[in-house]
């Protein structure tokens, strides 16, 4: 494997080095919101639930309200080893409320006055250990099946997460234009994710050009139809909570518009890489192929892939709304009413406009691949075949 790596040109390995450098920089980069903590004078740690007291919980049908008192053993932080009572507040929301049982591990916030604990709020179950196990298992499986390509995929995954958390979210909160920020970050990620697959070569240029043209189509159509559908950005979950947190000046509608093409970018990248790889293989086997013949080959591949990719978007977006669809059916809501609801129309925009991006990225990438990969190749019989003749 090492010999195979050494045989690769520098332009193939350079994206990995640049990506790792970008990851290190992003890890060290402050978001500017490190001091924006709701509990400045509190200790955040984990605790084990020793016993629970449910006597103050009020059951009203499916709704539970009141509070659950739990005896806790503090596991880390300044109060590690101490036994104290924590309060788990219930707000009557099955979506947000949680119930603890003896033996559970909880994330808690300890308010204190010097060395004296004044109050313990139980925020949620502790899940980081299982999340870490899941992430490590996924990384190992990826490396096991894909080898060094899997390592590159993990690097692109880490870069994407850090770009969204360390750059996109802070800039949105600071009031930067969501559409321009989203486009620039999407372009940056598109270049590096595809470069990690191909290296900095003509295939990378072809796939990046085709995919970003498709993303631009998604961006323009998303902005137009969000306005035509009269969709306000508050349709996004937790957006009103964001406004009430002191960010009243944010343009939620533009953030919603940006979420349309950002959400579709992954599928667009996937299709663009598939078409580019197919055209590259055809051109390598047939060096005499003209750019138009190479483009037609890419279009044929794109037609076959689009049928499943559009359905992939539909399943990805609608999978989280099964309960909502069940409510509509259980209540006998007419279909025309369902389609007119704002949050349903918002999902239609996500799905259909994202599918527009997929449909357009196929011809865009095919044209770019034919131009960049077949351009300049000789139309006559290759020299090797001439010598044989």
Order of alpha helices (4+ residues) and beta strands (2+ residues): alpha-alpha-beta-beta-beta-beta-beta-beta-alpha-alpha-alpha-alpha-alpha-alpha-alpha-alpha-alpha-alpha-alpha-alpha
